[in-house]
Amino acid sequence: MGFAMQFFKYVGVCAIFVIMSNAPIEAAAAAPPELRVPDGFSIETFYDDVPGARALARGDDGTIYVSTREVGSVYALSDEDGDGTPDRRRVLAQGMTQPTGIAWHDGDLYVAEIDHIWRYPDIAKHLDSPQRESVRDDLPDATHHGWRYIAFGPDGKLYVAIGAPCNICEPDDFVRDDRSLQFGSITRMNPDGSEWEVYARGIRNSVGFTWDDEGELWFTDNGRDWLGDDLPPGELNHASGPGEHFGYPYCHGGTVPDPEFGKGKDCDEFVAPAQALGPHVAPLGVKFYTGSQFPAAMRGQVFIAEHGSWNRSERIGYRVTRVRLDDDGKGVEYVPFVTGWLDGERVRGRPVDLLVQPDGSMLVSDDAQGRIYRVRYTGE
């Protein structure tokens, strides 16, 4: 390795240390944020004791299931008095290894650790004594981008994100059940773990996906680090079918060739984002608004939880944004929807995931505050 490359890597490591040593997460829970929503909306605390709250899932009985990352626990929030707000929290599991992925399907709860997917059968009847079964125990054990986001698609398949095990690299293949799979992808399998296959490639680290009313996949992707404050953008992507490549590590944001891996590549070879997002905003949870409570113009629009930057000289993100799409599925408006987690340069919380409730309200998890908020439209 040449001296210049060694020096660059040394500087990069030092920069990571300096920034992470001043990371905002530790101070985030010191004071609750003063959150702001558009006129006609209100936001309130839905539940305020969910340490490390990450992904959200809802059972048919209204129980809200909440995953965590570093905390290693999985929670169930129940509304036992029927007033529309949870009044009881159960810890379904603890001591797990970054159980970020969580999904509810046909009465069962699925939880994904880094290298393992579990199913908790008939969970609503066993909240006080949950039992689990192994679905797969052979997911890659690389911890870099190793936390899994999972969700069931309209095809009944369980979709599982397999993040790239690096900031920037050409992801390797790995073989499972005689199938060649790949890091830097979104994969899918049957609910029992069989027929595991790659659905979409060229994805650095997706921690949120959803489907439109045509059954097509949409997902967020976190861009690579260390291209400066303003490059590359985060991404909202649309997969119209299986087999598409979204550019990583060769091209970022549809227009930015990677300085190392992009040589000889044309960004037009890859699927461009439906909407380029702010640089380093860390887009995570994403949902179409499918309810009827918000104004009619917002139905079918995309909402994104931006967890917030960590490697930028001025912080950005820490908000929920809204994307309006045109008839061709391209973003024509990208605006803030919920703000206030970022107070100047002080971080007061970090939104992670979104969930549209049957009544049309929207839940927002905040892993730094250990809290879940509810956004409602009042029209006032």
URVENPE-V258731 format. One record per residue. N is the residue number from 0. RES is the residue in three letters. D_LAST is the distance of its C-alpha to the last C-alpha in Angstrom with 2 decimals. Layout:
N|RES|D_LAST / N|RES|D_LAST
This chain:
0|MET|63.59 / 1|GLY|63.97 / 2|PHE|63.38 / 3|ALA|60.45 / 4|MET|58.62 / 5|GLN|59.39 / 6|PHE|58.12 / 7|PHE|54.87 / 8|LYS|54.27 / 9|TYR|55.17 / 10|VAL|52.72 / 11|GLY|50.00 / 12|VAL|50.66 / 13|CYS|50.66 / 14|ALA|47.37 / 15|ILE|45.81 / 16|PHE|47.21 / 17|VAL|45.93 / 18|ILE|42.38 / 19|MET|42.20 / 20|SER|43.72 / 21|ASN|40.72 / 22|ALA|38.26 / 23|PRO|34.75 / 24|ILE|34.39 / 25|GLU|36.41 / 26|ALA|34.28 / 27|ALA|30.92 / 28|ALA|30.59 / 29|ALA|31.49 / 30|ALA|27.97 / 31|PRO|24.60 / 32|PRO|22.51 / 33|GLU|19.44 / 34|LEU|17.38 / 35|ARG|14.85 / 36|VAL|12.51 / 37|PRO|10.88 / 38|ASP|7.63 / 39|GLY|4.90 / 40|PHE|7.67 / 41|SER|9.32 / 42|ILE|13.11 / 43|GLU|15.49 / 44|THR|19.22 / 45|PHE|20.37 / 46|TYR|23.99 / 47|ASP|25.64 / 48|ASP|29.35 / 49|VAL|30.23 / 50|PRO|32.74 / 51|GLY|32.93 / 52|ALA|30.25 / 53|ARG|30.75 / 54|ALA|30.45 / 55|LEU|28.43 / 56|ALA|29.51 / 57|ARG|28.47 / 58|GLY|30.90 / 59|ASP|30.62 / 60|ASP|30.34 / 61|GLY|27.24 / 62|THR|29.29 / 63|ILE|28.10 / 64|TYR|31.11 / 65|VAL|31.09 / 66|SER|33.88 / 67|THR|35.08 / 68|ARG|37.53 / 69|GLU|39.67 / 70|VAL|38.80 / 71|GLY|40.55 / 72|SER|38.61 / 73|VAL|36.60 / 74|TYR|34.09 / 75|ALA|32.64 / 76|LEU|29.46 / 77|SER|29.42 / 78|ASP|27.00 / 79|GLU|29.71 / 80|ASP|27.81 / 81|GLY|25.48 / 82|ASP|22.14 / 83|GLY|20.87 / 84|THR|21.74 / 85|PRO|25.33 / 86|ASP|27.56 / 87|ARG|30.84 / 88|ARG|32.15 / 89|ARG|35.50 / 90|VAL|37.60 / 91|LEU|39.09 / 92|ALA|41.29 / 93|GLN|42.26 / 94|GLY|44.84 / 95|MET|44.07 / 96|THR|44.51 / 97|GLN|41.14 / 98|PRO|39.61 / 99|THR|36.74 / 100|GLY|36.74 / 101|ILE|35.25 / 102|ALA|34.67 / 103|TRP|34.52 / 104|HIS|36.61 / 105|ASP|38.02 / 106|GLY|37.73 / 107|ASP|39.26 / 108|LEU|37.86 / 109|TYR|39.31 / 110|VAL|39.56 / 111|ALA|41.16 / 112|GLU|43.09 / 113|ILE|44.74 / 114|ASP|47.78 / 115|HIS|46.93 / 116|ILE|44.60 / 117|TRP|44.40 / 118|ARG|43.26 / 119|TYR|42.26 / 120|PRO|43.06 / 121|ASP|41.06 / 122|ILE|38.97 / 123|ALA|36.77 / 124|LYS|40.01 / 125|HIS|41.34 / 126|LEU|38.63 / 127|ASP|41.03 / 128|SER|44.03 / 129|PRO|43.07 / 130|GLN|45.98 / 131|ARG|46.06 / 132|GLU|48.13 / 133|SER|48.94 / 134|VAL|47.73 / 135|ARG|49.20 / 136|ASP|50.83 / 137|ASP|51.92 / 138|LEU|48.91 / 139|PRO|49.91 / 140|ASP|50.12 / 141|ALA|49.40 / 142|THR|46.82 / 143|HIS|45.70 / 144|HIS|42.50 / 145|GLY|43.71 / 146|TRP|40.51 / 147|ARG|39.59 / 148|TYR|36.35 / 149|ILE|36.78 / 150|ALA|34.94 / 151|PHE|36.10 / 152|GLY|35.96 / 153|PRO|35.79 / 154|ASP|39.60 / 155|GLY|39.84 / 156|LYS|41.21 / 157|LEU|40.30 / 158|TYR|39.49 / 159|VAL|40.62 / 160|ALA|40.26 / 161|ILE|43.54 / 162|GLY|42.88 / 163|ALA|45.57 / 164|PRO|47.73 / 165|CYS|47.65 / 166|ASN|45.75 / 167|ILE|47.70 / 168|CYS|50.59 / 169|GLU|51.80 / 170|PRO|50.70 / 171|ASP|53.53 / 172|ASP|53.91 / 173|PHE|54.50 / 174|VAL|55.97 / 175|ARG|54.82 / 176|ASP|56.42 / 177|ASP|58.39 / 178|ARG|55.22 / 179|SER|54.62 / 180|LEU|51.16 / 181|GLN|49.79 / 182|PHE|47.87 / 183|GLY|44.94 / 184|SER|43.73 / 185|ILE|41.46 / 186|THR|43.69 / 187|ARG|43.35 / 188|MET|45.38 / 189|ASN|45.62 / 190|PRO|44.05 / 191|ASP|47.54 / 192|GLY|47.95 / 193|SER|50.40 / 194|GLU|50.52 / 195|TRP|48.86 / 196|GLU|48.47 / 197|VAL|46.83 / 198|TYR|43.97 / 199|ALA|42.99 / 200|ARG|44.88 / 201|GLY|44.54 / 202|ILE|41.52 / 203|ARG|41.80 / 204|ASN|39.33 / 205|SER|36.50 / 206|VAL|34.30 / 207|GLY|31.73 / 208|PHE|32.01 / 209|THR|30.37 / 210|TRP|31.11 / 211|ASP|29.64 / 212|ASP|29.77 / 213|GLU|33.30 / 214|GLY|34.43 / 215|GLU|35.00 / 216|LEU|34.68 / 217|TRP|32.39 / 218|PHE|32.86 / 219|THR|32.37 / 220|ASP|35.48 / 221|ASN|36.24 / 222|GLY|38.53 / 223|ARG|41.80 / 224|ASP|42.26 / 225|TRP|44.44 / 226|LEU|44.06 / 227|GLY|42.44 / 228|ASP|38.98 / 229|ASP|37.74 / 230|LEU|39.55 / 231|PRO|39.04 / 232|PRO|35.45 / 233|GLY|33.79 / 234|GLU|33.59 / 235|LEU|31.46 / 236|ASN|34.21 / 237|HIS|34.70 / 238|ALA|37.82 / 239|SER|38.70 / 240|GLY|41.54 / 241|PRO|44.02 / 242|GLY|46.38 / 243|GLU|44.37 / 244|HIS|44.90 / 245|PHE|42.08 / 246|GLY|44.32 / 247|TYR|44.80 / 248|PRO|47.06 / 249|TYR|48.25 / 250|CYS|45.19 / 251|HIS|41.75 / 252|GLY|38.53 / 253|GLY|40.54 / 254|THR|42.18 / 255|VAL|43.63 / 256|PRO|47.11 / 257|ASP|47.96 / 258|PRO|50.67 / 259|GLU|52.82 / 260|PHE|52.11 / 261|GLY|50.95 / 262|LYS|54.40 / 263|GLY|55.63 / 264|LYS|52.31 / 265|ASP|50.14 / 266|CYS|46.36 / 267|ASP|46.39 / 268|GLU|48.15 / 269|PHE|44.98 / 270|VAL|41.54 / 271|ALA|39.15 / 272|PRO|35.57 / 273|ALA|32.86 / 274|GLN|30.96 / 275|ALA|32.54 / 276|LEU|30.35 / 277|GLY|30.76 / 278|PRO|34.24 / 279|HIS|34.69 / 280|VAL|31.00 / 281|ALA|32.29 / 282|PRO|30.04 / 283|LEU|30.12 / 284|GLY|27.81 / 285|VAL|26.60 / 286|LYS|24.73 / 287|PHE|23.66 / 288|TYR|20.23 / 289|THR|21.47 / 290|GLY|18.60 / 291|SER|16.43 / 292|GLN|13.03 / 293|PHE|12.23 / 294|PRO|12.13 / 295|ALA|15.61 / 296|ALA|16.85 / 297|MET|16.78 / 298|ARG|18.95 / 299|GLY|22.39 / 300|GLN|21.55 / 301|VAL|23.20 / 302|PHE|21.77 / 303|ILE|24.33 / 304|ALA|24.79 / 305|GLU|26.89 / 306|HIS|29.00 / 307|GLY|30.19 / 308|SER|33.50 / 309|TRP|36.58 / 310|ASN|39.23 / 311|ARG|37.77 / 312|SER|38.62 / 313|GLU|34.96 / 314|ARG|32.49 / 315|ILE|29.97 / 316|GLY|27.54 / 317|TYR|26.05 / 318|ARG|22.70 / 319|VAL|21.10 / 320|THR|21.37 / 321|ARG|20.49 / 322|VAL|23.26 / 323|ARG|23.06 / 324|LEU|26.39 / 325|ASP|28.31 / 326|ASP|30.40 / 327|ASP|33.23 / 328|GLY|31.31 / 329|LYS|31.27 / 330|GLY|28.44 / 331|VAL|27.12 / 332|GLU|24.13 / 333|TYR|24.05 / 334|VAL|21.19 / 335|PRO|19.73 / 336|PHE|16.79 / 337|VAL|17.11 / 338|THR|19.25 / 339|GLY|20.70 / 340|TRP|23.64 / 341|LEU|25.87 / 342|ASP|26.18 / 343|GLY|28.74 / 344|GLU|31.61 / 345|ARG|30.73 / 346|VAL|29.40 / 347|ARG|27.19 / 348|GLY|26.81 / 349|ARG|27.49 / 350|PRO|25.31 / 351|VAL|27.61 / 352|ASP|26.38 / 353|LEU|23.45 / 354|LEU|23.09 / 355|VAL|20.80 / 356|GLN|20.58 / 357|PRO|21.23 / 358|ASP|17.75 / 359|GLY|16.43 / 360|SER|15.41 / 361|MET|17.54 / 362|LEU|19.98 / 363|VAL|21.48 / 364|SER|24.84 / 365|ASP|26.16 / 366|ASP|29.93 / 367|ALA|30.42 / 368|GLN|28.15 / 369|GLY|29.13 / 370|ARG|25.57 / 371|ILE|23.16 / 372|TYR|19.40 / 373|ARG|16.71 / 374|VAL|13.80 / 375|ARG|11.05 / 376|TYR|8.29 / 377|THR|5.36 / 378|GLY|3.79 / 379|GLU|0.00
